Amino acid sequence: MSLETANEQAQLAAASGDGQASDTCQYVTFMAGDEVFAVEMAPVQEIIRLPDVVRVPLSPPTLEGLANLRGKVLPIVSLRRVLGFADQEADDTTRAVVIDIGQPMGFVVDRVASVVGVDKSKIESVDGISATIDSDLLSGLIKDIGGHAMVMVLNFERLIAQEFAHLAEMAASQGGGGAAGLAGVGGLTSQSLDDAVDDELHLVSFDVAGQEYAIDIADVQEIVQVPEQIVQVPRAQPHVLGVMTLRQRLLPLVSLRCMFALSAQASNEQSRIVVVSVQGASVGIVVDNVNEVLRVPRPQVETMPSLLARQGDMADITDICRLDGGKRLVSIISTHNLFRHNAIKEALNAVDNSEAATDRGQQRQASTGDDEQVVVFRLGSEEFGVPIDSVQEIVRVPEVLTHVPRAPASVEGVINLRGSVLPVVDLRRRLGLPTVARNDGQRIVVFLIRGVRTGFIVDAVAEVLKVPRQAIEPAPQLSAEQSTLLARMANLEKQKRMLQLIEPAHLLADNDLSSMSEMAA
């Protein structure tokens, strides 16, 4: 907290102590546009500098976004937009006044002026007075106070009731607990992959030195970014990068480039660590970038020819996938064979055996109920997540999509996915976001929504992430549609990340669902 903000907080605290007289009320005065406003100090919790926010689709235009305030999600509302004033760039004087209106909300103002004590007899009615804003939002007028000829007292309860009228309706109809009872769509879970149909493989694919490889998703615990600091292991071989801390446990790291005798390359923003598990041990494998989750029919998988298979400790690649008519070859790495390699053994030895055993026990316990595994993707600068059990597959966007006449506005077209017609929706349009030109980074995430397979175009698929359940909380209810589609948030405070968790069952409205069903048929 800055000195200036601390002074503002001190003013509030001092004023709250001074305002005991029954004939005097304390008010916080502030500027918005060219007008001076006031709010009773009682519901004002604090005054903060404008925080970084996460934009929320399907929310009212007056909402700037959601911020993290000491581990709690705080909606940030632009008071200028609420009052019909033109937008203005934030500067050093911009503040967010946090007011408790049933739930804390931050209101962005141009500048906080002062805290003043006002005799109740000096507060005049607004009846018959026409102001630059809707007088219904005012609860009174104060004249000649704090150096201002007239200060308008805002009634934030009325303001919220008018701007977010649906909130009261939802609260009345739901009786609270907006996020209760959410359940993922049945499908592919990381723990039930072994019980899935035998005619398909489910793989996480990635690149190393221009070649594409994949690992069975059942062996992938999570995918994380390469940390800024890796603890080096003395006298280790080049393929052992060192160890990192991942949620209070040590994770050994190896370079797949070095293990496969490929040219070395420094990590960059695209580099990822694929955390794999075999026989109770965990190792992070550094790869150039992660591509997608593949769902490959077994007829497209061939055993590695014996003449090409590597021998001994390096017999890591067991199968080859032939995709896109044989134009795309993906080598499947066996983690079982990989863990017999000396490079892995040396990395594991870098971690103290007793500490590793304890950490692995904690990890197994966490994986059974303390974490939720999600697929993270991006739309613009914002990150979204969906339960991994709801994702059927992730595929590249083809060059051409067949457009369908009279389809819903968000439908981009249909594609032929292994002999089946797949309707494809632009998720940006579905969420009311600006569209962007097609690019190589975009992917189609395929869901099964009430029996209808539908693909949604996203800007990029980032990673598969295990999110601690204690970091997941109900999202603030900002609109009727948002409250069902984006009902939860993962607030990863230490990573300074917020993931908006999408409930796939609500991605399609009932009328759109019937249209998708007709397209698929």
LINJO-V127209 format. One record per helix or strand of 3 or more residues. SS is the DSSP state (~ for helix, > for strand). FROM is the first residue (numbers start at 0). TO is the last residue. If there is no record, write none. Layout:
BEGIN
ss=SS from=FROM to=TO
ss=SS from=FROM to=TO
END
This chain:
BEGIN
ss=~ from=2 to=17
ss=> from=23 to=31
ss=> from=34 to=39
ss=> from=43 to=48
ss=> from=62 to=68
ss=> from=71 to=77
ss=~ from=78 to=81
ss=> from=94 to=99
ss=> from=103 to=108
ss=> from=110 to=118
ss=~ from=119 to=121
ss=~ from=134 to=136
ss=> from=137 to=144
ss=> from=147 to=153
ss=~ from=155 to=162
ss=~ from=164 to=173
ss=~ from=192 to=194
ss=> from=199 to=207
ss=> from=210 to=215
ss=~ from=216 to=218
ss=> from=219 to=224
ss=> from=239 to=244
ss=> from=249 to=254
ss=~ from=255 to=258
ss=> from=271 to=277
ss=> from=280 to=286
ss=> from=288 to=296
ss=~ from=297 to=299
ss=> from=300 to=302
ss=~ from=311 to=313
ss=> from=316 to=322
ss=~ from=323 to=325
ss=> from=327 to=332
ss=~ from=334 to=337
ss=~ from=341 to=348
ss=~ from=352 to=366
ss=> from=370 to=378
ss=> from=381 to=386
ss=~ from=387 to=389
ss=> from=390 to=395
ss=> from=410 to=416
ss=> from=419 to=425
ss=~ from=426 to=429
ss=> from=442 to=448
ss=> from=451 to=457
ss=> from=459 to=467
ss=~ from=468 to=470
ss=> from=471 to=473
ss=~ from=479 to=484
ss=> from=487 to=491
ss=> from=496 to=500
ss=~ from=503 to=505
ss=~ from=509 to=519
END
